[in-house]
């Protein structure tokens, strides 16, 4: 243990500089190179870093004091043996009125991310190497050049901000453009509080904008405001609150539709033999007094598992610059319930037969309709199917259920004349629509997926391949 006095080091051609910031207090633990105070001359401001690590015993200076080389800043208790007094570490000068420049220390860094709504060109610059050894005038010129790069054409270059290096560092880390901050300190100096107030105001504005955009569906540049209509002018109306599920699924669907580049490929599957087999299976189930009823959806789930195995890019999720390929086969299915749309998930469909899947399908569909699905029964899907077959329609565009990359929509099958090369034959045709995320897969893969799926449904023995 040793007690040392940390002094102002040789700071070059600067005499009688004023202390404009004290960055530590008695009892603080400081690391080597951690800034202790900020001093300012009429040419530049600079932070004085600590030469040693230790605990601050007492401060020998106060705000506004004038100091020179050798002035004692504070007394430090260190773990090492040292001379009774020692100058602080060497420092680099920062021209006072200039663009923020990186410092050597990492003090006071709550976040490195720019707040939402900040223009990208005004966010933090990557830190550059130390400035030690450069003269204040060279730094001033470099800072001026950096400033020019960011300066909007209509703003005069002499409109420079007045702030200490630590405030500049803080602003840079938050992505705050200092030129837009109103200084409330002495002589208009920008303080930490000014940077915080600016950030708070920008965040509030961004939040208000986002809320308005969600409520009106607009707020994006170039998109017209949502029409505000007094419907009572045109006839009688009734207002009903949206159900909780409608609100949740609505905002998820909106996000997925807006954020995923959807493409939908349509395909017809000949399910003549499969439907005959399904009917036969249900007869057998009845005779066996089983309560399991098999619908086309159970076969579709098995056929989709076969297609996902064949085309693993569809059994995937995007995660930043990576694709997550799943080795499991959990399939979600859209269920229409009185409260709104829900998507229960049948797990490990590759390990289950059509009868087991049918059983689970009807249990989960009933639970969905009764509002009894647990969150875990709606999680973990790799791929979803939306079947409107029991209702009607031909083709539609299902919305992908993020973070999945594809969804299959099927409509009502119909008997159609199909040319077999010599004559038209009546065949039962199932219309299918596959929506896929163009970031994850491309059109050729989607066409192959659909063609394979149709082949499997036309000859279900292929599921075993
Ligand atoms: N073509 C013709 N008939 C079909 C068919 C198809 N593709 N698919 C099912 N059917 C028949 C069934 O065989 C059944 O007929 P029977 O009663 O004569 O046997 C009838 O339609 C009703 O089937 P179902 O709907 O009860 O069962 P399912 O397994 O086909 O579907 C479920 C279950 C939960 C998916 C369905 O009830 C449902 O909710 N579908 C709506 C999904 C939805 O809303 N999608 C849109 C999402 S985007 O808003």
Boltz pocket constraint, residues with backbone or C-beta under 6 A from the ligand:
constraints:
  - pocket:
      binder: B
      contacts: [[A, 294], [A, 295], [A, 296], [A, 297], [A, 298], [A, 333], [A, 334], [A, 335], [A, 336], [A, 337], [A, 341], [A, 361], [A, 365], [A, 386], [A, 387], [A, 388], [A, 389], [A, 390], [A, 391], [A, 410], [A, 411], [A, 412], [A, 413], [A, 430]]
      max_distance: 6.0
